């Protein structure tokens, strides 16, 4: 587990900029897919982002946790919504997703997502 998702996202973002220079067709294609996916439609941007986070947890992708936690906070995902998404991710991903789900919550809170009442 990373100790700081902001640093991880910053580091990965630097490498993605290298991709844009060295393998531009692939990076442009991926970015077009991401842009098309995150438009409002039958599902809201928020719901799509929660789905992406759930998949990131089940796939155990730490970088994805950082990027999607940041997006969830920007889209106004509440702690209650995040916790319900965690239920689905754990259900679909089993025991390892419990651990990755905890990491996702760390990332969500690190980006300013609502923390549990003490």
Residue frames relative to the residue before (quaternion, step in Angstrom):
aa qw qx qy qz dx dy dz
X 1.0000 0.0000 0.0000 0.0000 0.00 0.00 0.00
X 0.4411 -0.6714 0.5274 0.2766 3.53 -1.04 0.75
X 0.4468 -0.6801 0.5103 0.2782 3.55 -1.17 0.48
X 0.8036 0.1309 -0.0332 0.5797 3.57 1.17 -0.50
X 0.2929 -0.7935 0.5110 0.1528 3.56 -0.37 1.24
X 0.5778 0.5719 -0.3857 0.4362 3.59 1.09 -0.54
X 0.6667 0.4851 -0.3004 0.4795 3.59 0.94 -0.87
X 0.6379 0.5317 -0.3256 0.4521 3.57 0.97 -0.84
X 0.6660 0.4936 -0.2989 0.4728 3.60 0.89 -0.94
X 0.6435 0.5159 -0.3256 0.4623 3.59 0.96 -0.81
X 0.6599 0.5115 -0.3011 0.4607 3.57 0.93 -0.88
X 0.6721 0.4804 -0.2916 0.4822 3.57 0.90 -0.92
X 0.6176 0.5541 -0.3480 0.4363 3.60 0.98 -0.78
X 0.6226 0.5386 -0.3330 0.4598 3.57 1.05 -0.73
X 0.6679 0.4796 -0.2980 0.4849 3.56 0.96 -0.82
X 0.6275 0.5285 -0.3433 0.4572 3.60 1.03 -0.68
X 0.6070 0.5286 -0.3497 0.4794 3.58 1.12 -0.62
X 0.6168 0.5202 -0.3412 0.4822 3.59 1.09 -0.66
X 0.6071 0.5448 -0.3512 0.4598 3.58 1.01 -0.77
X 0.6463 0.5390 -0.3221 0.4335 3.57 0.94 -0.91
X 0.6889 0.4520 -0.2740 0.4960 3.58 1.14 -0.60
X 0.7879 0.3825 -0.1744 0.4501 3.56 0.85 -0.99
X 0.7763 0.0895 -0.0701 0.6200 3.59 1.14 -0.54
X 0.0504 -0.8794 0.4727 0.0251 3.57 0.75 1.11
X 0.6259 0.5497 -0.3611 0.4191 3.60 0.94 -0.73
X 0.6686 0.4939 -0.2985 0.4690 3.56 0.94 -0.89
X 0.6836 0.4854 -0.2929 0.4597 3.57 0.83 -0.96
X 0.6484 0.5065 -0.3230 0.4676 3.61 0.96 -0.81
X 0.6448 0.5233 -0.3186 0.4571 3.57 0.99 -0.83
X 0.6593 0.4993 -0.3080 0.4703 3.56 0.94 -0.87
X 0.6716 0.4995 -0.3020 0.4563 3.58 0.91 -0.90
X 0.6224 0.5200 -0.3426 0.4742 3.61 1.06 -0.67
X 0.6322 0.5216 -0.3240 0.4725 3.56 1.02 -0.80
X 0.6549 0.5111 -0.3119 0.4612 3.58 0.91 -0.91
X 0.6591 0.5126 -0.3064 0.4572 3.58 0.91 -0.92
X 0.6735 0.4932 -0.2946 0.4651 3.58 0.89 -0.91
X 0.6549 0.5285 -0.3038 0.4467 3.56 1.03 -0.79
X 0.7650 0.4007 -0.1975 0.4640 3.56 0.93 -0.86
X 0.4284 0.6516 -0.5064 0.3681 3.57 1.01 0.77
X 0.5728 -0.5626 0.4560 0.3840 3.56 -1.21 0.44
X 0.1264 0.7661 -0.6213 0.1056 3.54 -1.03 0.80
X 0.7965 -0.1478 0.1564 0.5650 3.56 -0.94 -0.86
X 0.7264 0.2696 -0.1802 0.6059 3.56 1.23 -0.59
X 0.4742 -0.6683 0.4922 0.2938 3.55 -1.05 0.73
X 0.6582 -0.4810 0.3947 0.4238 3.56 -1.29 0.31
X 0.6377 0.5455 -0.3233 0.4374 3.56 0.98 -0.87
X 0.6839 0.4772 -0.2968 0.4652 3.58 0.87 -0.91
X 0.6297 0.5248 -0.3323 0.4665 3.57 1.03 -0.72
X 0.6562 0.5095 -0.3110 0.4616 3.57 1.00 -0.79
X 0.6301 0.5133 -0.3292 0.4807 3.57 1.05 -0.73
X 0.6245 0.5208 -0.3345 0.4763 3.59 1.05 -0.70
X 0.6476 0.5152 -0.3175 0.4631 3.57 0.95 -0.87
X 0.6499 0.5044 -0.3214 0.4690 3.60 0.95 -0.81
X 0.6306 0.5376 -0.3346 0.4487 3.57 0.97 -0.80
X 0.6615 0.4849 -0.2947 0.4903 3.57 0.98 -0.85
X 0.6196 0.5439 -0.3400 0.4524 3.60 1.01 -0.78
X 0.6428 0.5101 -0.3159 0.4763 3.58 1.03 -0.80
X 0.6898 0.4775 -0.2880 0.4618 3.59 0.81 -0.99
X 0.6958 0.4482 -0.2632 0.4957 3.60 1.12 -0.69
X 0.3379 -0.7812 0.4586 0.2555 3.58 1.34 -0.19
X 0.3398 0.7449 -0.4846 0.3080 3.55 1.00 0.96
X 0.3108 -0.7936 0.4946 0.1704 3.58 -0.18 1.28
X 0.6427 0.5164 -0.3353 0.4559 3.59 0.89 -0.82
X 0.6348 0.5316 -0.3173 0.4622 3.54 1.02 -0.85
X 0.6043 0.5625 -0.3590 0.4353 3.58 1.01 -0.78
X 0.6754 0.5051 -0.2969 0.4479 3.58 0.89 -0.91
X 0.6931 0.4771 -0.2849 0.4592 3.56 0.80 -1.01
X 0.7210 0.4421 -0.2633 0.4640 3.59 0.87 -0.91
X 0.5813 0.5440 -0.3828 0.4686 3.62 1.13 -0.48
X 0.6346 0.5265 -0.3201 0.4666 3.56 0.96 -0.89
X 0.6827 0.4838 -0.2888 0.4652 3.58 0.88 -0.93
X 0.6204 0.5445 -0.3473 0.4450 3.60 0.99 -0.78
X 0.6630 0.4947 -0.3076 0.4702 3.57 0.91 -0.89
X 0.6553 0.5168 -0.3140 0.4526 3.60 0.92 -0.89
X 0.7120 0.4423 -0.2496 0.4849 3.58 1.08 -0.72
X 0.5506 -0.6666 0.3719 0.3379 3.59 1.25 0.14
X 0.2544 0.7653 -0.5481 0.2217 3.59 1.10 0.57
X 0.3381 -0.7401 0.5477 0.1949 3.56 -0.86 0.96
X 0.6465 -0.4948 0.3931 0.4274 3.55 -1.25 0.28
X 0.6340 0.5350 -0.3381 0.4445 3.61 0.94 -0.83
X 0.6529 0.4953 -0.3125 0.4804 3.60 0.95 -0.84
X 0.6518 0.5197 -0.3127 0.4553 3.56 0.96 -0.89
X 0.6708 0.5012 -0.2996 0.4572 3.58 0.93 -0.88
X 0.6370 0.5033 -0.3363 0.4774 3.63 1.02 -0.67
X 0.6131 0.5254 -0.3441 0.4792 3.58 1.06 -0.72
X 0.6244 0.5418 -0.3394 0.4488 3.60 1.00 -0.81
X 0.6071 0.5569 -0.3558 0.4413 3.59 1.02 -0.72
X 0.6724 0.4869 -0.2917 0.4751 3.57 0.91 -0.93
X 0.6552 0.5189 -0.3150 0.4497 3.59 0.91 -0.91
X 0.6687 0.4840 -0.2994 0.4785 3.58 0.95 -0.85
X 0.6159 0.5439 -0.3361 0.4602 3.58 1.00 -0.80
X 0.7413 0.4187 -0.2251 0.4737 3.58 0.86 -0.97
X 0.7756 0.3798 -0.1879 0.4678 3.60 1.05 -0.67
X 0.4399 -0.7243 0.4408 0.2960 3.59 1.24 -0.12
X 0.8491 -0.2273 0.1573 0.4501 3.51 -1.37 -0.33
X 0.6669 0.4921 -0.3373 0.4465 3.64 0.79 -0.84
X 0.6334 0.5347 -0.3391 0.4450 3.59 1.10 -0.56
X 0.5237 0.5892 -0.4277 0.4423 3.59 1.21 -0.28
X 0.6794 0.4820 -0.2875 0.4727 3.57 0.92 -0.92
X 0.6847 0.4620 -0.2853 0.4861 3.59 0.89 -0.93
X 0.5931 0.5625 -0.3580 0.4513 3.59 1.13 -0.59
X 0.6305 0.5122 -0.3285 0.4819 3.57 1.04 -0.75
X 0.6337 0.5154 -0.3246 0.4769 3.59 1.03 -0.77
X 0.6334 0.5292 -0.3305 0.4578 3.59 1.00 -0.80
X 0.6487 0.5066 -0.3196 0.4695 3.58 1.00 -0.79
X 0.5999 0.5415 -0.3538 0.4709 3.59 1.06 -0.70
X 0.6705 0.4931 -0.2969 0.4681 3.59 0.90 -0.93
X 0.6318 0.5388 -0.3247 0.4528 3.60 0.94 -0.91
X 0.6960 0.4585 -0.2718 0.4811 3.57 0.86 -0.96
X 0.6187 0.5542 -0.3445 0.4375 3.59 1.04 -0.75
X 0.7102 0.4300 -0.2592 0.4934 3.61 1.05 -0.70
X 0.6750 -0.5258 0.2896 0.4290 3.59 1.23 0.23
X 0.3797 0.7132 -0.4997 0.3121 3.56 1.23 0.26
X 0.6600 -0.5432 0.3608 0.3730 3.52 -1.19 0.64
X 0.2894 -0.7533 0.5710 0.1509 3.57 -0.94 0.95
X 0.6233 -0.5408 0.4073 0.3914 3.55 -1.24 0.44
X 0.5217 -0.6033 0.4990 0.3390 3.54 -1.17 0.65
X 0.3671 -0.7531 0.5054 0.2067 3.55 -0.95 0.84
